[in-house]
Structure formats: C-alpha cells, structure tokens
C-alpha cells in the first residue's frame, strides 16, 4: 500500500505515536510519505497529490482530521483519523482504537464508511468540521481550555467550563432551510457526531450519515442551568433517553444561518480562532470516507442496524 501521512506536530501531547503506527504498518513493498506541520504550513498544501495514494492518515486532533477531510471532501479517498490530539472525539464516536498497532491493523482490514461533513462560512473564510461547530459558550470553553490541554488533557475543557459560570447571552436569529426563528441563550451548536468527552451525548441520536445537522440552542442563562441537560445525557447511557429539558432547544436542517446580538465567538471542531457571528453552514452528505473498526461499522452502517 501507499500511505500519505499528515502529521500535526502541535497536536495533543507531542508523543509521536504516529511513528509507531508507521513502523507497525509497513510491509515489503509499501510506501509511506510523511508530511508534517506545526501550523505554519497549511494542511491543504499537503494533500495536493492524495489521489496518488491508497489512503491518507490524518494524525492530530479533531481539527486536523476535519481540515484534511474537508480538503478531500467528495473524493472517495479513505482517511484514517489518527487520534493524536487531546480529546479525540472522532475516535470516540467511531469506536476506534487508540493504540497504533491496532490502528495499523484497522487500515489493513480496509473497512470504510462514508460520513457527512459540515461546512461553515464565517468572516469570509470557509472551513469544514466533522464533530461540531458553534458559537458562544462552547467557543469560550475551547479558547480558555487551549493553554491547559497538554497539562490537563480532556479535563482542561471541564476546568474552562466551571471557570466561566455566567457566560455572555445573546439573542439569535436562526434560519433553518429558509425558515427563520428567534431565540436566545448562551450559545448554539451545529452537531454532526453527537458524543462529547466522558461519553456524553448532546442529542439522543448519533446519526452522522443522515444528511442533516443538529442545531442545538443553549437556552440556559448560566452554566449551572445546563446541569439538567447534563444529567439527561448521562441517563442516555442507561437507555432511558429522557428529554433534554428546557435548557436545550434542538432542530435539524441542511442549511443554517446564525446571527447573534451581541456577536458571539465561533469555533469549529475545537478550534476557536477569534472569528465571530454571523455565520452560515451546510451539510455535505457522505463527503468523508473514514476507516472504521468492526464495532464502528456495526454502529453506523445500514447493514449493522
């Protein structure tokens, strides 16, 4: 096989597990091309010849995987999301292993599925997201967690959340497939994959192959008002699936536009870059092809349901 490995040197703890993956993967006659960036080199310039390879390995956090997947959207080139970030939510959602040797076997097995991608346009810039994008409280958490991610790991997000119990509220004008509605709250999330850290789910269903995005309005007035929704997501794990309570308002749409007064900071797959609302977004159905484990195939394939 010929593999193109895109390695984000700044992701996660910098432990270099992708090199163990390469050593475990290679066999006689294989070719592996490793291209690395510390953020200075744009990822899009590293996949210009991806069609010449059998697969692409995106080593980094969810933002790295999203950027690579967006560059390859609709090409049918299979991507291995290599979990080298802090939270690695895509690996969690896909039920993929974290260990390099197991991931090497996963690529050899060749099991893939096509998943939806989200596309956001904000501040004159277009970008893709795999897990979630949004504005408001979640973006503030991503921004405040960034300095502590290497030290605290996933707990950095929890620490950032409790450090800001009364975040900014805004009034939203939301357009869903041409239908306009008004709301207000701490923030808004666009959901493709639904699971967050600690196996909590924003929505009951985790359906990243249904051709729509979940639109979740955080209607709470303080961070503590979100606790009932947190408890509901915990009960989801026991199969009880209670209502998400009045603190969350959930819609589904193909195309979304969000305006906020006052404006809110925007994030996509954990990347908060100082951009603010308004933004537009849409779903790209089946645009990303990912390697999956047998468990992931059972979770998401039509045959496995």
N, C-alpha and C positions, 0 to 999 in steps of 0.2 A: 504493500500500500504506500501511497504518497500522502503525507500529512503536512498541513500548514499549521503551525502553532503560533498563535498570537499571545504574547506574554506581557501582562501589565506588571511592571516591576514595583509599582507603588501600592498594589492591592494587598489587603489583609496584613499578615504578619511578616511578609517577605521571606517565608521559609523555603521557597524553591521546590515545592512538591512536584511541580510540573516536570522537573528534570528527572525525578524518579519515575514519573509516568513514561517519559520518553525511553528511558533505559529498559523499563518493563515491556514496552510495546514493541520495540524494533526487532525484526527478524531478518533473515537473509533476504537481500534484495529490496528491503524497504528504504524509503527516503523520507527524511523529516527535515523540514525547513522551519527554523525558529526565528521569529522576528519579535523584538522586544521594544517596549516604550516605557518611559517614566512619566508620560503625559505630554512631553514636548512634541513628540511625533504623533500626528493624527492617525487614529486606527484605520480610517478609511483608506489611507495611502498604503496600508499593509496587506490589503486583501484584493488588490487590483487583478491578480492572476489566480484567484482562488479556484476558478473553474479548471485549472490545470491539476488540481489535487483531488484525491478521493474524499477528503474530509478536512474540516477546519476545527482546530481546538482553540477555544477562547478561554484563556487562563486569566482569571481575575475575579472581581466581584460581579454582582448583577449588572452594574452599569457597563462594565466591559463586555459582558455577554450581549447585552442589549445593543450596544454600539456595533459590534461585529455582526449580529443578526440583522440589524437594520440595513447595514451595507449590503448584505447578501439576500435581502428580502425578495422572495419570489423566484429565486434562482434554483431552488431544489438542492442546493449544496448542503450536506448534513453537517451540523455543528455539534461538537461536544462542549457543553457548558462545564468547564473545569473549575470546581469550587475553590478558588484561592483568595476569596475576599473575606470579609468579616462575618456577614450574616449568611450569605449563600442561600438566599431564599428560593432561587430557582431549583437548586439541587434538592431542597426540602420538598418543594411542591411536586417535583418529578419523581420523588422517592429514589433518587440516585445515590450511589455510594460516594463517600468522600475519599476513600483510600486509593492512591494512584494505581496500584496493581489491579484493583477491581475495576477501575475506570478503563484501564487498558483492555481488559477482557470484554468490557461492555462495548467498546468500539469494534473489536474483533467479531463480536456476536452480530453486529450490524443491524440491530433493531432500532427503527426510527419512526417518528410520528410527526405530522405537520401541526403546528400550533399557530394561533393568532398572534399578531404583534399590534401594539398601539403606536400611533404616530401623533406627535404633538407639534404644533406650530406656535411659537411664543417669541416675542421680541425680534421678529424677522428671521428666526432660526427654526429649522426642522430637526427633530430627533425622534428616535424610536425608544419604546420601553417594552419590557417583557412582563414584569410583575405588576407594578402600579405607578401611576403618576398622580400629581395632585398639587394643591395649593393650600397654604395656611399652616395649621398646627403641625401637620406631618413634615412639611418643608422645614419648619423651625427646628423640629427634632433632628432631622438629618443634618442640618447645619451645625447645631450645637453638639451633636454626637461626634462629629468628624475628628476633633483634636484628641479624643479619648478612645477611638476604635481599636488602635493597636494595643493599648493598655488594658481596656475593659472588655474587648470583644463585643458580642451582642448586648451585654449589659449597658454599654455606652448609650444605646437608644433609650433604655428604660431610665437611666440616670438623667438624660436630657429631658425626658418627658416630665418627670416629677420635679425637675428644677424650674419648670415653667407652668405652674398650675393654672394661671389665668391669662392665656394667650389672647391675642387680638381676635375680635369678632368682626365679621363683615356681612354686608347684605349682598346676596348673589343674584345675578340674572343668568339663568342657565337655559340654553337652547338645546333640546334633545330631538334630533331628527326633524328640525323645523318647528318643534313645539316649544314655546317659551314659558318659563315658570320663574317665580320669585321665591327665594328662601334666605335664610341667614344662619350663621354658625361659625364654628372655629376653623372650618376648612372643608375641602372637598377632595375626594379620592376617585380616580379612574382605575378600575380593577380589571385585570386580565386573569392572572393567577391570584387566588384569594388568601393563601396562607401567609401569615407573618411569623416573626420569631416566636419561639416557645409553642409552635404548632397551633397558634390561634388563627381563626379564620374570620375575615371581615364579613363575608356573606356566607349563607348556608352552603351554596353550591360552588364548587371549584371547577368551572367549565371554560377553560382557555381555548376551546375548539368550537365554540358555538356561534362565532361571527358577530358578537356584540361585546361591549364593555359595560361593566357595572359602574354606576355613578352613585357614589355614597356621600351624602351631605352630613357632616358632623354638626348636628344641630345643638349640641350641648353649649352651655355658657362658660363652663370651666372644665378643666381636665378631669376633675373628680366626678362630674356629671356623666362622663363616659364609662364609669365603673359598671353600671348595669349592663351595658353592651358588652363589656369585657367578660362579665360573668356568663352572659348568654353564649358567647363564643366558646367559653370553657365547657359549657353544657353540651354544645355541639359535638364535642369529642366523645360524649357518652351516648350520642344518638338521639338526644331529646329535641334538638333543633328548636329552641324557644325563639320567640320574636326578638328582634334586635333592639326593642324598646324605642321610646320616642327620641332618644338621643341620636339615632341614625335614621336617615331617610334614604331609601335605595331605589334607583331607577336603572333601566337598561336602554342602551342606544347604540347606533352605528356611528353617528357623527355628533359631536358635542362642542359647544362653545360656552365658555365661562367668563363672566365679568364680575368683579368684586369691588365694593365700595366700603372702606378704603381698599386699595390694591393689596394682594397677598403674594408672598414669595412662592415660587413654583419649584417643584422637584420632580425628577423622573428616575425611577429605579434607584432611589437613594442619593442621587446627585443634585445638590442644591447649588446653583450657580449664580445667584443674585438676580435672576430674571423674575418678573412679576406678571400678574394677570393684567390684561385679558389673555386667554389662550384658546386655541381651537385644537380639537383632537378627533381622530377617527380610528376605526379598527381596520387592520389589514388581515383579512381572513386567511388562515393557513399559510402565512407568508414565511414562517420559520420552521425549518426541519431540524429536530433535535434527536440525538441518540438517547434512548431510554432503556431502563432496566426492564426485566420481565414484570416486576411489580408496577413500574410506571406504565407499561403497556396495558396491563390489566386495569389500571385506574382510568386511563384516558382513551383507549381505543374502543371503537364500536364493537369489535369482537369480544372485548373484555367485559362488556356490560350486559 
